[in-house]
Protein backbone atom coordinates (compact mmCIF):
# COMPACT_ATOMS: atom_id res chain seq x y z
CA UNK A 1 0.00 0.00 0.00
CA UNK A 2 1.43 3.35 -1.03
CA UNK A 3 2.15 5.66 1.86
CA UNK A 4 0.29 8.95 1.93
CA UNK A 5 2.92 11.66 2.07
CA UNK A 6 0.66 14.73 2.07
CA UNK A 7 0.33 16.03 5.57
CA UNK A 8 -3.09 17.54 4.87
CA UNK A 9 -4.48 14.21 3.67
CA UNK A 10 -5.57 12.83 7.03
CA UNK A 11 -9.09 11.67 7.76
CA UNK A 12 -9.54 14.44 10.33
CA UNK A 13 -8.43 17.24 8.00
CA UNK A 14 -10.50 15.79 5.15
CA UNK A 15 -13.65 15.73 7.28
CA UNK A 16 -13.09 19.26 8.56
CA UNK A 17 -12.11 20.81 5.25
CA UNK A 18 -15.79 21.61 4.72
CA UNK A 19 -17.15 24.91 6.10
CA UNK A 20 -20.39 23.33 7.37
CA UNK A 21 -18.45 20.79 9.45
CA UNK A 22 -16.16 23.49 10.85
CA UNK A 23 -19.17 25.65 11.73
CA UNK A 24 -20.79 22.71 13.51
CA UNK A 25 -17.57 21.91 15.38
CA UNK A 26 -16.93 25.51 16.39
CA UNK A 27 -20.49 25.89 17.71
CA UNK A 28 -19.95 22.78 19.83
CA UNK A 29 -16.57 23.94 21.16
CA UNK A 30 -17.45 27.60 21.76
CA UNK A 31 -21.12 27.05 22.73
CA UNK A 32 -22.23 29.39 19.94
CA UNK A 33 -25.06 29.09 17.44
CA UNK A 34 -23.66 30.36 14.16
CA UNK A 35 -26.05 29.52 11.36
CA UNK A 36 -25.46 28.42 7.79
CA UNK A 37 -25.29 32.05 6.66
CA UNK A 38 -22.20 32.65 8.85
CA UNK A 39 -19.16 32.81 6.58
CA UNK A 40 -16.34 30.34 7.23
CA UNK A 41 -13.11 30.91 5.35
CA UNK A 42 -10.42 28.23 5.45
CA UNK A 43 -6.91 29.72 5.38
CA UNK A 44 -4.74 26.72 6.22
CA UNK A 45 -1.20 27.44 5.08
CA UNK A 46 0.40 25.14 2.56
CA UNK A 47 4.10 24.90 1.76
CA UNK A 48 4.90 26.78 4.96
CA UNK A 49 8.38 28.14 5.26
CA UNK A 50 9.38 26.54 8.52
CA UNK A 51 10.35 22.89 8.43
CA UNK A 52 7.61 20.71 9.94
CA UNK A 53 5.54 23.77 10.89
CA UNK A 54 2.19 22.36 9.79
CA UNK A 55 -1.38 22.73 10.93
CA UNK A 56 -4.45 20.61 10.31
CA UNK A 57 -7.00 23.38 9.77
CA UNK A 58 -6.93 27.15 10.11
CA UNK A 59 -10.11 29.13 9.48
CA UNK A 60 -11.93 32.36 10.24
CA UNK A 61 -15.57 32.34 11.28
CA UNK A 62 -17.90 35.31 11.07
CA UNK A 63 -14.88 37.50 10.40
CA UNK A 64 -14.37 37.72 14.17
CA UNK A 65 -12.22 34.75 15.06
CA UNK A 66 -9.29 33.00 13.42
CA UNK A 67 -9.04 29.46 14.74
CA UNK A 68 -6.03 27.18 14.57
CA UNK A 69 -7.41 23.68 14.93
CA UNK A 70 -5.01 20.80 15.49
CA UNK A 71 -5.71 17.11 15.88
CA UNK A 72 -3.08 15.08 17.76
CA UNK A 73 -2.66 11.57 19.06
CA UNK A 74 0.38 12.68 21.09
CA UNK A 75 0.56 16.00 22.90
CA UNK A 76 3.56 18.25 22.39
CA UNK A 77 4.21 20.71 25.21
CA UNK A 78 5.64 23.02 22.52
CA UNK A 79 2.24 23.57 20.89
CA UNK A 80 2.00 27.18 22.18
CA UNK A 81 5.32 28.05 20.54
CA UNK A 82 4.32 26.31 17.31
CA UNK A 83 0.99 28.14 17.32
CA UNK A 84 2.74 31.47 17.86
CA UNK A 85 4.95 30.93 14.84
CA UNK A 86 2.03 29.70 12.77
CA UNK A 87 -0.46 32.45 13.67
CA UNK A 88 2.09 35.06 12.65
CA UNK A 89 2.12 33.54 9.17
CA UNK A 90 -1.68 33.32 9.03
CA UNK A 91 -2.14 36.95 10.08
CA UNK A 92 0.45 37.96 7.53
CA UNK A 93 -1.62 36.15 4.92
CA UNK A 94 -5.03 37.59 5.83
CA UNK A 95 -4.06 41.21 6.55
CA UNK A 96 -3.03 44.07 4.32
CA UNK A 97 0.73 44.42 4.50
CA UNK A 98 0.62 48.21 4.10
CA UNK A 99 -2.18 48.68 6.63
CA UNK A 100 0.00 47.76 9.60
CA UNK A 101 1.95 51.03 9.14
CA UNK A 102 -1.14 53.26 9.42
CA UNK A 103 -1.85 55.26 12.55
CA UNK A 104 -5.34 53.82 13.06
CA UNK A 105 -5.68 50.46 14.76
CA UNK A 106 -5.86 47.61 12.29
CA UNK A 107 -8.60 45.32 13.53
CA UNK A 108 -7.82 41.61 13.25
CA UNK A 109 -9.86 38.51 14.05
CA UNK A 110 -9.28 37.18 17.56
CA UNK A 111 -6.92 34.16 17.47
CA UNK A 112 -8.06 30.96 19.17
CA UNK A 113 -5.97 27.81 19.49
CA UNK A 114 -7.55 24.40 19.94
CA UNK A 115 -6.01 20.92 20.00
CA UNK A 116 -8.28 17.89 19.83
CA UNK A 117 -6.55 14.92 21.42
CA UNK A 118 -7.50 11.31 20.71
CA UNK A 119 -4.37 9.38 21.68
CA UNK A 120 -4.35 6.20 23.74
CA UNK A 121 -2.20 7.50 26.59
CA UNK A 122 -4.06 8.82 29.66
CA UNK A 123 -4.95 12.51 29.39
CA UNK A 124 -7.44 14.75 31.24
CA UNK A 125 -10.70 15.87 29.68
CA UNK A 126 -9.23 19.35 29.17
CA UNK A 127 -5.91 21.05 29.72
CA UNK A 128 -4.47 24.47 28.96
CA UNK A 129 -0.94 24.83 27.63
CA UNK A 130 0.74 28.23 28.08
CA UNK A 131 3.61 29.76 26.17
CA UNK A 132 4.75 31.54 29.33
CA UNK A 133 5.42 28.18 31.01
CA UNK A 134 8.46 27.85 28.75
CA UNK A 135 9.94 31.27 29.58
CA UNK A 136 13.40 31.28 31.13
CA UNK A 137 12.93 34.67 32.82
CA UNK A 138 9.79 33.91 34.80
CA UNK A 139 11.45 35.13 37.99
CA UNK A 140 11.33 38.71 36.71
CA UNK A 141 8.24 40.88 37.02
CA UNK A 142 6.77 41.77 33.61
CA UNK A 143 4.41 44.48 34.85
CA UNK A 144 6.81 47.23 33.74
CA UNK A 145 7.48 45.65 30.37
CA UNK A 146 5.53 44.52 27.37
CA UNK A 147 4.50 40.89 27.73
CA UNK A 148 3.38 38.06 25.50
CA UNK A 149 1.50 34.88 26.24
CA UNK A 150 -0.45 32.36 24.22
CA UNK A 151 -2.75 29.66 25.54
CA UNK A 152 -3.79 26.48 23.76
CA UNK A 153 -6.96 24.67 24.77
CA UNK A 154 -6.47 20.90 24.59
CA UNK A 155 -9.69 18.85 24.51
CA UNK A 156 -9.77 15.07 24.89
CA UNK A 157 -12.17 13.72 22.24
CA UNK A 158 -11.86 10.07 23.18
CA UNK A 159 -15.18 8.47 24.08
CA UNK A 160 -16.08 8.94 27.73
CA UNK A 161 -14.36 12.29 28.26
CA UNK A 162 -16.36 15.01 26.50
CA UNK A 163 -19.41 13.12 25.29
CA UNK A 164 -21.66 16.21 25.35
CA UNK A 165 -19.27 17.89 22.92
CA UNK A 166 -19.33 14.82 20.66
CA UNK A 167 -23.14 14.88 20.68
CA UNK A 168 -23.21 18.53 19.65
CA UNK A 169 -20.89 17.87 16.70
CA UNK A 170 -22.08 14.80 14.87
CA UNK A 171 -19.04 14.80 12.60
CA UNK A 172 -16.61 14.88 15.52
CA UNK A 173 -18.64 12.29 17.43
CA UNK A 174 -18.70 10.02 14.39
CA UNK A 175 -14.97 10.43 13.91
CA UNK A 176 -14.17 9.58 17.54
CA UNK A 177 -16.47 6.56 17.50
CA UNK A 178 -14.97 5.34 14.24
CA UNK A 179 -11.38 5.63 15.52
CA UNK A 180 -12.32 3.82 18.73
CA UNK A 181 -13.85 1.03 16.66
CA UNK A 182 -10.65 0.70 14.62
CA UNK A 183 -8.72 0.32 17.88
CA UNK A 184 -11.27 -2.21 19.12
CA UNK A 185 -10.74 -4.40 16.05
CA UNK A 186 -6.96 -4.04 16.38
CA UNK A 187 -7.11 -5.13 20.03
CA UNK A 188 -9.17 -8.13 18.97
CA UNK A 189 -6.25 -9.29 16.82
CA UNK A 190 -6.95 -7.92 13.34
CA UNK A 191 -4.09 -6.41 11.37
CA UNK A 192 -4.44 -2.62 10.85
CA UNK A 193 -5.78 -2.79 7.28
CA UNK A 194 -8.47 -5.31 8.19
CA UNK A 195 -9.30 -3.41 11.39
CA UNK A 196 -9.89 -0.25 9.36
CA UNK A 197 -12.02 -2.05 6.78
CA UNK A 198 -14.17 -3.66 9.46
CA UNK A 199 -14.56 -0.31 11.25
CA UNK A 200 -15.70 1.30 7.99
CA UNK A 201 -18.40 -1.37 7.62
CA UNK A 202 -19.42 -0.85 11.25
CA UNK A 203 -19.58 2.96 10.87
CA UNK A 204 -21.66 2.79 7.69
CA UNK A 205 -24.12 0.33 9.24
CA UNK A 206 -24.41 2.61 12.32
CA UNK A 207 -24.81 5.76 10.23
CA UNK A 208 -21.57 7.36 11.44
CA UNK A 209 -19.77 9.27 8.69
CA UNK A 210 -21.69 6.91 6.45
CA UNK A 211 -21.90 9.10 3.35
CA UNK A 212 -18.23 10.02 3.43
CA UNK A 213 -17.00 6.50 4.19
CA UNK A 214 -19.22 4.95 1.53
CA UNK A 215 -17.79 7.28 -1.09
CA UNK A 216 -14.17 7.37 0.08
CA UNK A 217 -13.68 4.00 1.79
CA UNK A 218 -10.48 3.06 -0.08
CA UNK A 219 -8.98 6.50 0.47
CA UNK A 220 -9.83 6.38 4.19
CA UNK A 221 -8.20 2.95 4.48
CA UNK A 222 -5.02 4.31 2.88
CA UNK A 223 -4.98 7.45 5.01
CA UNK A 224 -5.61 5.70 8.32
CA UNK A 225 -3.14 2.93 7.52
CA UNK A 226 -0.48 5.60 7.03
CA UNK A 227 -1.52 7.49 10.17
CA UNK A 228 -1.39 4.38 12.35
CA UNK A 229 2.01 3.46 10.90
CA UNK A 230 3.32 6.95 11.63
CA UNK A 231 2.04 6.73 15.23
CA UNK A 232 3.74 3.35 15.63
CA UNK A 233 6.93 4.73 14.13
CA UNK A 234 6.85 7.67 16.55
CA UNK A 235 6.52 5.28 19.49
CA UNK A 236 9.49 3.27 18.19
CA UNK A 237 11.53 6.44 17.71
CA UNK A 238 10.67 7.62 21.21
CA UNK A 239 11.57 4.22 22.66
CA UNK A 240 14.84 4.20 20.74
CA UNK A 241 15.56 7.73 21.93
CA UNK A 242 14.92 6.64 25.53
CA UNK A 243 17.19 3.62 25.06
CA UNK A 244 19.94 5.77 23.53
CA UNK A 245 19.60 8.28 26.36
CA UNK A 246 19.82 5.46 28.92
CA UNK A 247 22.88 3.99 27.19
CA UNK A 248 24.53 7.41 27.13
CA UNK A 249 23.70 7.89 30.82
CA UNK A 250 25.02 4.42 31.64
CA UNK A 251 28.21 5.10 29.70
CA UNK A 252 28.67 8.40 31.55
CA UNK A 253 27.96 6.66 34.83
CA UNK A 254 30.45 3.90 34.05
CA UNK A 255 33.04 6.50 33.05
CA UNK A 256 32.41 8.38 36.27
CA UNK A 257 32.66 5.18 38.29
CA UNK A 258 35.94 4.37 36.54
CA UNK A 259 37.19 7.88 37.23
CA UNK A 260 36.26 7.57 40.90
CA UNK A 261 37.84 4.12 41.11
CA UNK A 262 41.01 5.40 39.48
CA UNK A 263 41.14 8.35 41.85
CA UNK A 264 40.62 6.00 44.79
CA UNK A 265 43.41 3.71 43.60
CA UNK A 266 45.66 6.69 43.18
CA UNK A 267 44.71 7.96 46.60
CA UNK A 268 45.30 4.52 48.15
CA UNK A 269 48.68 4.30 46.42
CA UNK A 270 49.67 7.75 47.65
CA UNK A 271 48.51 6.83 51.17
CA UNK A 272 50.46 3.59 51.07
CA UNK A 273 53.54 5.48 49.88
CA UNK A 274 53.14 7.97 52.71
CA UNK A 275 52.74 5.13 55.23
CA UNK A 276 55.88 3.47 53.87
CA UNK A 277 57.82 6.74 54.15
CA UNK A 278 56.54 7.27 57.68
CA UNK A 279 57.59 3.72 58.64
CA UNK A 280 61.07 4.32 57.14
CA UNK A 281 61.45 7.54 59.11
CA UNK A 282 60.38 5.84 62.32
CA UNK A 283 62.88 3.06 61.73
CA UNK A 284 65.61 5.63 61.08
CA UNK A 285 64.77 7.49 64.30
CA UNK A 286 64.93 4.19 66.24
CA UNK A 287 68.37 3.40 64.78
CA UNK A 288 69.72 6.84 65.71
CA UNK A 289 68.40 6.52 69.24
CA UNK A 290 70.14 3.15 69.68
CA UNK A 291 73.43 4.52 68.42
CA UNK A 292 73.20 7.44 70.84
CA UNK A 293 73.08 5.12 73.89
CORPE-V703505 format. One record per pair of residues at least 24 apart in sequence whose ideal C-beta (glycine too) atoms are under 8 Angstrom apart, sorted by the first residue. I is the first residue (numbers start at 1). GAP is how many residues later the second one is. If there is no record, write none. Layout:
i:I gap:GAP
i:I gap:GAP
This chain:
i:1 gap:192
i:1 gap:221
i:1 gap:224
i:2 gap:220
i:3 gap:223
i:3 gap:226
i:4 gap:218
i:4 gap:219
i:4 gap:222
i:7 gap:47
i:8 gap:36
i:8 gap:38
i:8 gap:48
i:9 gap:214
i:10 gap:46
i:10 gap:61
i:10 gap:213
i:10 gap:217
i:11 gap:164
i:11 gap:209
i:11 gap:212
i:11 gap:213
i:11 gap:216
i:12 gap:44
i:12 gap:59
i:12 gap:104
i:12 gap:163
i:13 gap:43
i:13 gap:44
i:13 gap:58
i:14 gap:198
i:14 gap:202
i:14 gap:209
i:15 gap:156
i:15 gap:160
i:15 gap:194
i:15 gap:197
i:16 gap:40
i:16 gap:41
i:16 gap:53
i:16 gap:155
i:17 gap:25
i:17 gap:40
i:19 gap:40
i:21 gap:150
i:22 gap:35
i:22 gap:37
i:22 gap:39
i:22 gap:47
i:23 gap:38
i:24 gap:144
i:24 gap:145
i:24 gap:146
i:24 gap:147
i:25 gap:44
i:25 gap:144
i:25 gap:146
i:25 gap:147
i:26 gap:35
i:26 gap:39
i:26 gap:41
i:27 gap:141
i:27 gap:142
i:28 gap:137
i:28 gap:140
i:28 gap:141
i:28 gap:144
i:29 gap:85
i:29 gap:126
i:29 gap:136
i:29 gap:140
i:30 gap:82
i:34 gap:27
i:34 gap:28
i:38 gap:24
i:39 gap:24
i:43 gap:47
i:43 gap:50
i:43 gap:51
i:45 gap:41
i:45 gap:44
i:45 gap:45
i:45 gap:48
i:48 gap:38
i:48 gap:41
i:49 gap:40
i:50 gap:35
i:53 gap:29
i:53 gap:32
i:53 gap:33
i:53 gap:36
i:55 gap:31
i:58 gap:28
i:58 gap:32
i:60 gap:34
i:60 gap:49
i:63 gap:46
i:64 gap:45
i:64 gap:46
i:65 gap:44
i:65 gap:45
i:65 gap:46
i:65 gap:47
i:66 gap:24
i:66 gap:25
i:66 gap:28
i:66 gap:42
i:66 gap:43
i:66 gap:44
i:66 gap:45
i:66 gap:46
i:67 gap:44
i:67 gap:45
i:67 gap:46
i:67 gap:47
i:68 gap:43
i:68 gap:44
i:68 gap:45
i:68 gap:46
i:69 gap:45
i:69 gap:47
i:70 gap:43
i:70 gap:44
i:70 gap:45
i:70 gap:46
i:71 gap:44
i:71 gap:45
i:71 gap:47
i:72 gap:43
i:72 gap:44
i:72 gap:45
i:72 gap:46
i:72 gap:47
i:73 gap:44
i:73 gap:45
i:73 gap:46
i:73 gap:47
i:73 gap:158
i:74 gap:45
i:74 gap:47
i:74 gap:157
i:74 gap:160
i:75 gap:40
i:75 gap:42
i:75 gap:44
i:75 gap:48
i:75 gap:79
i:77 gap:52
i:77 gap:56
i:77 gap:57
i:78 gap:56
i:79 gap:34
i:79 gap:36
i:79 gap:50
i:79 gap:73
i:79 gap:75
i:80 gap:33
i:80 gap:49
i:80 gap:50
i:80 gap:51
i:80 gap:53
i:80 gap:54
i:80 gap:70
i:80 gap:71
i:80 gap:72
i:81 gap:50
i:81 gap:53
i:83 gap:30
i:83 gap:67
i:83 gap:69
i:84 gap:47
i:84 gap:66
i:87 gap:24
i:87 gap:26
i:87 gap:63
i:112 gap:41
i:113 gap:37
i:113 gap:38
i:113 gap:39
i:113 gap:40
i:114 gap:38
i:114 gap:39
i:114 gap:40
i:114 gap:41
i:115 gap:37
i:115 gap:38
i:115 gap:39
i:115 gap:40
i:116 gap:39
i:116 gap:41
i:116 gap:56
i:117 gap:37
i:117 gap:38
i:117 gap:39
i:117 gap:40
i:117 gap:41
i:118 gap:38
i:118 gap:39
i:118 gap:40
i:118 gap:58
i:118 gap:61
i:119 gap:39
i:120 gap:63
i:123 gap:31
i:123 gap:33
i:124 gap:32
i:125 gap:30
i:125 gap:31
i:125 gap:36
i:125 gap:37
i:126 gap:27
i:126 gap:28
i:126 gap:29
i:126 gap:30
i:126 gap:36
i:127 gap:27
i:128 gap:24
i:128 gap:25
i:128 gap:26
i:129 gap:25
i:171 gap:38
i:173 gap:35
i:174 gap:29
i:174 gap:34
i:174 gap:35
i:175 gap:34
i:177 gap:26
i:177 gap:29
i:177 gap:31
i:178 gap:25
i:178 gap:30
i:178 gap:31
i:178 gap:35
i:182 gap:42
i:182 gap:46
i:192 gap:32
i:192 gap:33
i:192 gap:36
i:192 gap:37
i:193 gap:28
i:193 gap:32
i:196 gap:24
i:196 gap:25
i:196 gap:28
i:196 gap:29
i:196 gap:32
i:197 gap:24
